[in-house]
Amino acid sequence: MSQLTSYPKEKIKILFLENISDKAVQLFKQHGYTNVKKMAGAISEDDLVREIKDVHLLGIRSKTQITAKVLEAATKLQAIGCFCIGVNQVNLKAATKKGVVVFNAPYSNTRSVAELVLGLSIMLIRRIPDKNKAAHEGIWMKEAKGSFEVRGKTLGIIGYGNIGSQLSVIAESLGMKVVFYDIETKLPLGNAVACESIKELLNNADIVSLHVPETPQTKNLINKTNLKYFKKGAILINYARGEVVDLPALAKCLKDGDISGAAIDVFPWEPEKNGDRFETPLQGLPNVILTPHIGGSTEEAQMNIGEDVSAKLFNYLERGITWGSHTIPSISLPPVEGAHRILHIHNNVPGVLSAINTQLSNHGINIVGQYLKTNEEIGYVVLDVDKKLSKQALELLREVKETIKVRILY
């Protein structure tokens, strides 16, 4: 099936923001999609409202905010690809109501983050930031006091998901003990041991690494109270989300010597672009490593993310596959020869599937194949129908009550 979309490819408008990997652009261009626009940075809500008017596929990273206002202006938008591990920047509720599929790449940069966290652990426990600073200032600071090996130390991982579990395995290979805490029951890898509470983990860990999403429950998870449970001289690493740590409280603990070091990559507020002024209470403190949200920023990770998310967008556009979607129910199915495929997205209320079948059967339209999946809000039906009657079927399906979006795929 060489032509897998009924819509002229040159008319499908694709917009990639925030300097997304060229792998994404290449995938679409090599399949005949010529109307691909790539922009270097994030843009404001008002600018995006103007840009997105006729866009069918949108690719973003973590800075661009997809608000309800943006989605309301995106009258032709079929899908959004978040070329990163999170989807916090998208109003998922509004996207769901508009029938817009939202994809991301939850696994593509896990290795990059895990490697860097382990490297930071070694740098901080050896107090390399202080020695590096002194050497740059012309001061010779050759001493072993306060410097340790990671071998035999306990790494506490809060959030034992894709990154946390991979970090666990790598840390054990260096001879570290690993304990972890997660709100869900997780199977430990290697010799890792689950803790029953965050307090238990903090009481036992020499190094604490955070790998949790940004939710109301994780906001200021590491706060003035929980910081009291850290072992004296422990190290904190946050390469998760900016709202998870109370930075002023952490700064006080560092100044008081209760915590011996920290590495922070994400912040409650981050500049819009490179070169902008950045401030945090942690600046100038000893044995602190600050990085500009680059935990997953390796060339390998960006290439993997580019391939992963663009493939998901492409498969939805050409085959109706929603595997990995955060808004529309996930369906993965092969194309069918000798039929036209129609995608129908509707509000998940009783009677819609019956109405679809009644509409088509009353007009003598044969359904070759039918697939349905629902979540709490949305129903997604994929119909393979007789080619001769597909245009009539499309018009009939548009009349079905509770329809959000319908299109002929091929």
N, C-alpha and C positions, 0 to 999 in steps of 0.2 A: 504494500500500500504506500506508494511513493508520495501521494498527495493526501496528507492526513488532516487537513483542515479545509473546510468549505469556504472560509473567508480568505480573500486575497492576501498573501503573506506580506506584500509590500505596503498594505494598508494597516497592518498591525503595528501599533506604536509601542515601543519598549523604551523605558527610561531607567537608567542606572545612575544613582547618586553616590557620593562619598568615595569616589575612586575605587569602585568595585573591580575585582580582578578581571583582566582581559579574557580569562578563560570563559567567563559568562558571555561576553560579547561575541567571542569566537563561536560558541556553540550555536547561537541563534543565526549568525551570519552564514555559517556553513550549511544551515538548513533552509536558506533562502529568505530569512527575515532581514531586510535591508534597512528598515526604519528603526535603527537602534541609536539612542543618544546616551552618551556617557558624560557625567559631570564630576568635577574633582571633589567638591565638598558638599556639606549639608546645606539646605536652603531653608528660609523662614517659612512659616505657615502661609503667609500671603503670597509669597513667590511660588510655593508649591501648589496652591490653589489655582494659580494661573497656568502653571506647567502641566498639571495633571488632567486637564479638561478632556483631552482625547486619548489619554494613555490607556493601553490595555494591560500591560504588565509593568510593575514598578519594583525596582531593586534598591534597597537601602542598607545601611549598616546601623550603628547604635545611636547616632546623633539626630537623624531626621525624625521628627515627631509626626506620626500619622494620626491626626485628631479627627473628631467627628465632622468638623468643618471641611477638612481636606477630603474625607470620604464622600461627603455630600456633593462636592464639586466633581468627583471622579465618576462621571456618568457611564463611562465605558470600561472602567477598571474590572478586570477579571481576577487578578491575583497580585499579592505582594510577597516579595522574597526578602527576608531579613538575612543578610549575609553576615551572620554572627550567631552566637549561641542563644541569645535571648529574644523576646518579643515584647518587652516592656514598653518600647517606644511606639507601639501600635495600639490604638483603641480597639481591642478585640471585640468588645460588645457591639460597637458601631459597625465594624467590619462584618461581623456575623449577620447583623440585620440587613446589610447591603448585599449579602451573598458573595463577599470577596474572600477568596482563599488566602490564608496567610501561612507561609512556610518559613523555616529557619534551618540552621545547621547545628544541632545540639552536640554533635560528636567530633566535628572536623578539627577543632583546635585544642582538644583535650590534652594531647601529648605536649604541645607547646607550653601550655599553662603548667602542667605537672612538672616538666623539666625545670622551668624557671623557678617555681616554688622551692624545689629541692636545692637548686643552686643558691637561692636567697638564704635558705636555712643554713647552709655551710658558711656563706659570707657573714651572716649575722652572728652565728655562734663563735666565729673566729674574730669578731669585731673588726672585720676588714674595712667597713666604711670609715671608722675613726683613723685607722692606720693609713688608708688611702688619702684622706683629707690632710693628715699631718705631713705626708710625703710631698703632696702638692704645695704645701706651705713651707717646704724646706726643713721640716722637723723629722729627725730620725727616731722612730718609736718601735724599737725591736724589743718585744717582751712577750712572754707567754701568759701573763696574768689575765684572767678573764676570757681566755681562748680555749675552746674545747673541740673535741671530735663529735660528729653526729652519731658515730657508732655507739650503740648502747643507750642512746638517748631515746626518749619517748616522744613521738609525733602524735599530736591530737588533731584529728580531722573532723570538723563540724560540717556535715553535709557529705554523705557517702554516695554521691552520684557518679556521673561519668568521669569527672575530673578527680574527685576525691578518692574513688576506688583505684584509679590508675596511679595516682600519687602514692597510695598505700603500697602497691606492689613494688614501685621503684625504690621507695624508702627502705623497705625490708631488704632489698638487694644490697644496701649499704650497711646493713646490720642494725637498723633502727627498730625499736619496738613501736607498734602502731595501735592506737586506740581510736575509736570513732564514735560519733553520735549522729543519729538521723531520726527524724520524726516518724519515718516509716521503717518497718523491719527490713533489714538488708542482710544478704548472705555475705559474711566476711570473706575476703580474699586472703590467701596465704595464712599467716598467723595473726591477723588483725583481730582485735577484741572489741566488741560493742559495749558502750557505756550506757547506763540506764538514764543518765541525766547529763546536761551540760556541766553542771557543778562537779560531778564526778570526773569528767574529762579534764576540766581546767585544773582540778586538784592534782592530777597525775602527769600532765603533759609538760615537757620542756619547751616544745615548740607547738604553737596552735595555728592551724591553717584553716581559713574559712572558705567554704565552697557551697554556699546556699543562694537561692534566688532572692530577689527583692520582693517581699510581701509585707503586709501589715504586721505579721507575726515576727519577721526578721528585722524590722526597723530597730536600730539601736540594740541589736541582740547583745553586742559587747558594749556594756554601759558601765556606769560607776559601780553598780552592784556586782555585776559579773566579773569585773576587773579585780575585785577583792579576792576572788577564788583562784586567780592565777598563782602558780608557784612563784616564789621569790626569784627574780632573775629570768623568768620565762620570756619567750619571744612570741610576738603576734605577727601573722602574715594575713593580709586581706587582699586577695585577688579575685573577689567575688563581686560584690555590689557596694556602691558608695554609701548607702544609707544604713549598712549593717553595723558600722562601728561609730560610737560616740567619740569623735576625734578630740574635742577638748578634754574629755575625761581620760583618754589614752595619753594625751600630751602631759597631763599632770602626773600620771603614773610613771612615765618615762623620766620626767624631771626629778621625781622623788626617788628614782632608782628601784621602784617596785618591779618594773618590767625592764629588761636589759636591752631590748631592741625591737624594731618593727620594720616591716616592709609593707607599704601601702601603694596600690596601683589604681584604686577607684575611689572617687570622692563624691560627697553629696552634691557639689556643684563642680562642673568641669567646663573649661573654655570651649568655645564653639570651634576654634581652628588653631592650627599651629601658630605660635608667635604671640598669642593673646596672653595677657597677664593672668597669673595663677597664684592663689594664696591658700595656705592651710596652716592650722595651728602647729603642725609637726615640722615646719621648716626650721632648720638650724639646730635641731636636737641631735644629740650624739647617737651613733649606731642606728640610724634610721635611713632606710632606702625608700625614696619616693620615685615612682615611675608614672608616666602619663597614659594610663589605661592601655598598656601594651602587652598584657599577659598572653594573649593569643596572637600577637602580631609578629608572626614569622612568615617568610615567603612560602614555606610549605603549607602552613595553616590557611593562608589567604587563597592559595591555589586550590586546596581541598574544599574550602568553603565555596569558592567560585564554582567549582564543578558540581558540588552537592546541591546547592540551592538553584542554580540555573537548570540543572537536570529536572528538579521538581517542578519548576515553572514550565519548562518545555513539555514535560509529560502531562501536565494538566491542560496546557493549551492544545496539545495535539491528540491526547488520548482520554482526557477527563479523569486522570488518576489524581487522587487527593491524598495519597499516602504521606503522612507527616504533617497534615494540616492542623492548625490550631482553631479553626473556625467551622469549616465544613467537614462532615463525617468522612473518615478515610475509606476510600474504595480504590482497589488496584485490580485492573482487569485488562485483558488483551483486546485489540481491535477485532472486529468481526467482518469478514468478507461478505459482500452481497447485501449489505444493509447500510442505512444511514444512522448515525448515532446522535441522539439528542440528550442534552444535559438539562435537568430540571431541579432547581433549588427552591425550596418552599419552607414556610413556617411549619414546624412540627406540631400539627393539630390532627385530631382524628378525621379520617375520611378523605384525605388528599389523594392517596394512592388509588382509592376506589373511584374518585372523580376523574383521575387521569385515565384509568382503564375504561371507564364508562364513555368518556369523550371519544376516545379512539375507536372503541368497538362500535359505537353508534354510527360512526362514519366509515366502517369497514376497513379500518387501518390495522394491518397485522403487526403484532409485536413479535419480533424474532427473538429478542432477549431483553430481560429487565433486571435491574439491580437496584436495591434500595438499602440505604443505611441512614440512621438518624442519631442525633444527640438530643440533649434536653431542649434545644431551641430550633434546630434546623433539620430538615429532611433533604436527602440528596438522592435523586433517582436518575439512573442512566438507562436510556431506552434505545434499543436497536430496532428500527422499523423499516418497512418496505420502502425502497428508494423512490418509487414512483409517487408515493404519497407523503414524503417526508416534510415538504413545505406546508402542506395542509395540516399535518400533525403538529408542526411548530406553532401555527396560528391557534389551533385548538388548545394546546397546552398553555399558551399565554392567557387564555380565558379562564383557566382553572383558578378558583378562589385560593388565596394564600400563596400564590406564586410570587417569588422574589426575583428570580432570574431564570431565563431559559434561552438556549442557543443550540443550533445545529453544529455539532463538532466536525463531522465529515459526511 
